Amino acid sequence: MNRIELEIKLNEGRVWLLQMFTGMAEGDLLRPATRSEHDPSASWTAKDHLAHLAGIEKNFNRMIRRHLAGDGNPVGLTTEPDGAPRTREQIMAIVHEMTESWVRQHEGTSLSEVIALGQGVRGETLALLAELTDAQLEEKLPGAPWADGTIGAVMGVNADHGRMHYTWVREGLEQQATRA
């Protein structure tokens, strides 16, 4: 994916995300929609999903910056500190704990504040994109399982990630409505 395609994808994805989530009824934004992957006794609201998206995007930006600074393990998920490989289950447990912590950190914020959080992070992403050369966009991000693993594709995942979460929110809300 080239620079122009990536910027269009990120901007269109952000507009779509804002339109979908802000088009929801306030009650739907704030009621439990899905179960937490880390704590099955906890639920996430649509607003929590929006906060989660900002947190993941921020983490992707950090990973890319670590790679550019010469870190040989910028993703840092696939191995233990001693270099031993982690299982998929161990990796997902770490990811779920990290995302749950981020969501809980932003739990009491308003929708406007969560949107501003996402705006700030998307601004960081676009600033990072502006700093990268075309060659860097094609570099593999070591340990990245997303898309084709290149920096540009990993950045583009942020647009797709929002669509996936919106689908999960809508499905979760619909399932709860049929149970009521």
Secondary structure, 3 states (H helix, E strand, C coil): CCHHHHHHHHHHHHHHHHHHHHCCCHHHHHCCCEECCCCCCCEECHHHHHHHHHHHHHHHHHHHHHHHCCCCCCCCCCECCCCCECCHHHHHHHHHHHHHHHHHHCCCCCHHHHHHHHHHHHHHHHHHHHHCCHHHHHCECCCCCCCCCEHHHHHHHHHHHHHHHHHHHHHHHHHHHHHC
